[in-house]
Amino acid sequence: MGFISLSHFFLFGLSIVVGLVLALGFRKLPVDLFAWRSDRPVRSTLITIPLALFAIIIALLGLLTATSSAFLGTPAFILALYLTEATRSALVK
C-alpha cells in the first residue's frame, strides 16, 4: 500500500461527516443503522467494538484505493461499510 499522510486522515474525516449527513437524509432503510439496546448496553457494546474496528479497517482501505488509481474498488468498500453496519444493527436488536 502506501504511506498514510495527513491528507488521508482529512479525507477520512470528511468522508465520515458527509456520510453521516447523507445517512440522516435517507428514507427508511431495511435496518435501522443507529440501533442500540439501552436495556442491554454491555451486549450492544460487545457487538459494536469488533465490528467498528472492522469498519475502520474497511474505510481506511477504501480511502487508500480512492487516493490511488483503483477507483473501481471504491464502491465495493462503501457497500462493505454498509453491510458491516447493517450486520451490527441486526445483531444488536
PyRosetta script that sets phi, psi and omega in degrees:
from pyrosetta import init, pose_from_sequence

init()
pose = pose_from_sequence("MGFISLSHFFLFGLSIVVGLVLALGFRKLPVDLFAWRSDRPVRSTLITIPLALFAIIIALLGLLTATSSAFLGTPAFILALYLTEATRSALVK")
pose.set_psi(1, -145.5)
pose.set_omega(1, -179.1)
pose.set_phi(2, -137.5)
pose.set_psi(2, 179.4)
pose.set_omega(2, 179.0)
pose.set_phi(3, -77.7)
pose.set_psi(3, 132.1)
pose.set_omega(3, 179.7)
pose.set_phi(4, -85.5)
pose.set_psi(4, 116.2)
pose.set_omega(4, -178.3)
pose.set_phi(5, -100.7)
pose.set_psi(5, 179.2)
pose.set_omega(5, 179.7)
pose.set_phi(6, -62.8)
pose.set_psi(6, -32.4)
pose.set_omega(6, 179.2)
pose.set_phi(7, -66.1)
pose.set_psi(7, -29.8)
pose.set_omega(7, 176.6)
pose.set_phi(8, -66.1)
pose.set_psi(8, -42.5)
pose.set_omega(8, 179.4)
pose.set_phi(9, -68.2)
pose.set_psi(9, -36.6)
pose.set_omega(9, 175.6)
pose.set_phi(10, -63.3)
pose.set_psi(10, -44.6)
pose.set_omega(10, 178.7)
pose.set_phi(11, -64.0)
pose.set_psi(11, -38.2)
pose.set_omega(11, 177.9)
pose.set_phi(12, -63.1)
pose.set_psi(12, -47.3)
pose.set_omega(12, 178.7)
pose.set_phi(13, -63.7)
pose.set_psi(13, -42.2)
pose.set_omega(13, 178.4)
pose.set_phi(14, -63.5)
pose.set_psi(14, -39.6)
pose.set_omega(14, 178.4)
pose.set_phi(15, -63.4)
pose.set_psi(15, -40.0)
pose.set_omega(15, 179.3)
pose.set_phi(16, -64.9)
pose.set_psi(16, -45.5)
pose.set_omega(16, -179.1)
pose.set_phi(17, -64.4)
pose.set_psi(17, -46.9)
pose.set_omega(17, 179.8)
pose.set_phi(18, -63.9)
pose.set_psi(18, -41.7)
pose.set_omega(18, 178.5)
pose.set_phi(19, -63.0)
pose.set_psi(19, -39.4)
pose.set_omega(19, 178.2)
pose.set_phi(20, -65.4)
pose.set_psi(20, -43.4)
pose.set_omega(20, 178.5)
pose.set_phi(21, -62.6)
pose.set_psi(21, -42.4)
pose.set_omega(21, 178.8)
pose.set_phi(22, -66.9)
pose.set_psi(22, -40.5)
pose.set_omega(22, -178.8)
pose.set_phi(23, -65.4)
pose.set_psi(23, -35.1)
pose.set_omega(23, 179.0)
pose.set_phi(24, -68.8)
pose.set_psi(24, -23.9)
pose.set_omega(24, -179.8)
pose.set_phi(25, -90.8)
pose.set_psi(25, -4.6)
pose.set_omega(25, -179.1)
pose.set_phi(26, -69.8)
pose.set_psi(26, 156.6)
pose.set_omega(26, 170.3)
pose.set_phi(27, -76.3)
pose.set_psi(27, -175.9)
pose.set_omega(27, -178.6)
pose.set_phi(28, -62.4)
pose.set_psi(28, 126.5)
pose.set_omega(28, 177.8)
pose.set_phi(29, -94.7)
pose.set_psi(29, 167.5)
pose.set_omega(29, 179.1)
pose.set_phi(30, -58.8)
pose.set_psi(30, -30.4)
pose.set_omega(30, 179.6)
pose.set_phi(31, -131.0)
pose.set_psi(31, 137.7)
pose.set_omega(31, 175.6)
pose.set_phi(32, -70.5)
pose.set_psi(32, 109.9)
pose.set_omega(32, -173.7)
pose.set_phi(33, -70.6)
pose.set_psi(33, -15.9)
pose.set_omega(33, -179.3)
pose.set_phi(34, -106.1)
pose.set_psi(34, 31.1)
pose.set_omega(34, -178.6)
pose.set_phi(35, -67.8)
pose.set_psi(35, 138.9)
pose.set_omega(35, 177.1)
pose.set_phi(36, -155.5)
pose.set_psi(36, 129.9)
pose.set_omega(36, 178.8)
pose.set_phi(37, -94.3)
pose.set_psi(37, 103.2)
pose.set_omega(37, -179.6)
pose.set_phi(38, -71.6)
pose.set_psi(38, -20.3)
pose.set_omega(38, 176.6)
pose.set_phi(39, -80.0)
pose.set_psi(39, -15.0)
pose.set_omega(39, 177.4)
pose.set_phi(40, -135.5)
pose.set_psi(40, 67.0)
pose.set_omega(40, -175.4)
pose.set_phi(41, -67.6)
pose.set_psi(41, -31.2)
pose.set_omega(41, -179.8)
pose.set_phi(42, -66.6)
pose.set_psi(42, -45.0)
pose.set_omega(42, 178.3)
pose.set_phi(43, -62.0)
pose.set_psi(43, -43.2)
pose.set_omega(43, 179.5)
pose.set_phi(44, -62.0)
pose.set_psi(44, -40.9)
pose.set_omega(44, 179.7)
pose.set_phi(45, -67.7)
pose.set_psi(45, -43.6)
pose.set_omega(45, -179.3)
pose.set_phi(46, -64.7)
pose.set_psi(46, -28.9)
pose.set_omega(46, 176.3)
pose.set_phi(47, -80.2)
pose.set_psi(47, -38.0)
pose.set_omega(47, -173.8)
pose.set_phi(48, -72.0)
pose.set_psi(48, -41.8)
pose.set_omega(48, -173.2)
pose.set_phi(49, -58.9)
pose.set_psi(49, -54.3)
pose.set_omega(49, -179.0)
pose.set_phi(50, -65.4)
pose.set_psi(50, -36.3)
pose.set_omega(50, 179.7)
pose.set_phi(51, -72.3)
pose.set_psi(51, -31.0)
pose.set_omega(51, 175.4)
pose.set_phi(52, -67.9)
pose.set_psi(52, -40.6)
pose.set_omega(52, 176.6)
pose.set_phi(53, -62.8)
pose.set_psi(53, -41.3)
pose.set_omega(53, 177.0)
pose.set_phi(54, -62.9)
pose.set_psi(54, -41.1)
pose.set_omega(54, 179.1)
pose.set_phi(55, -65.7)
pose.set_psi(55, -36.7)
pose.set_omega(55, 177.6)
pose.set_phi(56, -63.8)
pose.set_psi(56, -42.1)
pose.set_omega(56, 178.0)
pose.set_phi(57, -62.8)
pose.set_psi(57, -43.9)
pose.set_omega(57, 178.3)
pose.set_phi(58, -61.6)
pose.set_psi(58, -43.2)
pose.set_omega(58, -179.5)
pose.set_phi(59, -64.2)
pose.set_psi(59, -42.6)
pose.set_omega(59, 179.2)
pose.set_phi(60, -65.9)
pose.set_psi(60, -41.1)
pose.set_omega(60, 176.7)
pose.set_phi(61, -63.9)
pose.set_psi(61, -38.7)
pose.set_omega(61, 177.3)
pose.set_phi(62, -63.4)
pose.set_psi(62, -40.1)
pose.set_omega(62, 177.8)
pose.set_phi(63, -67.5)
pose.set_psi(63, -38.1)
pose.set_omega(63, 178.5)
pose.set_phi(64, -64.8)
pose.set_psi(64, -38.6)
pose.set_omega(64, 178.6)
pose.set_phi(65, -75.4)
pose.set_psi(65, -29.6)
pose.set_omega(65, 179.2)
pose.set_phi(66, -70.3)
pose.set_psi(66, -31.8)
pose.set_omega(66, -179.9)
pose.set_phi(67, -86.3)
pose.set_psi(67, -10.6)
pose.set_omega(67, 174.1)
pose.set_phi(68, -97.6)
pose.set_psi(68, -156.0)
pose.set_omega(68, -175.6)
pose.set_phi(69, -94.7)
pose.set_psi(69, 5.8)
pose.set_omega(69, -175.1)
pose.set_phi(70, -96.6)
pose.set_psi(70, 61.5)
pose.set_omega(70, -178.2)
pose.set_phi(71, -68.2)
pose.set_psi(71, -21.5)
pose.set_omega(71, 179.9)
pose.set_phi(72, -68.5)
pose.set_psi(72, -21.6)
pose.set_omega(72, 178.9)
pose.set_phi(73, -82.2)
pose.set_psi(73, -16.1)
pose.set_omega(73, -175.5)
pose.set_phi(74, -61.2)
pose.set_psi(74, -45.3)
pose.set_omega(74, 178.0)
pose.set_phi(75, -60.8)
pose.set_psi(75, -31.8)
pose.set_omega(75, 178.1)
pose.set_phi(76, -64.7)
pose.set_psi(76, -38.4)
pose.set_omega(76, 178.5)
pose.set_phi(77, -70.4)
pose.set_psi(77, -35.4)
pose.set_omega(77, 176.9)
pose.set_phi(78, -65.5)
pose.set_psi(78, -42.9)
pose.set_omega(78, 177.0)
pose.set_phi(79, -63.6)
pose.set_psi(79, -40.3)
pose.set_omega(79, 178.5)
pose.set_phi(80, -63.1)
pose.set_psi(80, -38.5)
pose.set_omega(80, 176.4)
pose.set_phi(81, -63.1)
pose.set_psi(81, -44.8)
pose.set_omega(81, 179.0)
pose.set_phi(82, -61.9)
pose.set_psi(82, -45.5)
pose.set_omega(82, -179.0)
pose.set_phi(83, -64.7)
pose.set_psi(83, -35.5)
pose.set_omega(83, 176.9)
pose.set_phi(84, -65.1)
pose.set_psi(84, -45.2)
pose.set_omega(84, 179.9)
pose.set_phi(85, -69.0)
pose.set_psi(85, -38.4)
pose.set_omega(85, 178.1)
pose.set_phi(86, -65.3)
pose.set_psi(86, -38.6)
pose.set_omega(86, 176.7)
pose.set_phi(87, -63.2)
pose.set_psi(87, -43.5)
pose.set_omega(87, 178.9)
pose.set_phi(88, -61.9)
pose.set_psi(88, -44.2)
pose.set_omega(88, -178.9)
pose.set_phi(89, -66.3)
pose.set_psi(89, -39.1)
pose.set_omega(89, 179.4)
pose.set_phi(90, -67.7)
pose.set_psi(90, -36.8)
pose.set_omega(90, 179.2)
pose.set_phi(91, -73.2)
pose.set_psi(91, -30.6)
pose.set_omega(91, 179.7)
pose.set_phi(92, -69.8)
pose.set_psi(92, -39.6)
pose.set_omega(92, -176.5)
pose.set_phi(93, -68.5)
pose.dump_pdb("model.pdb")
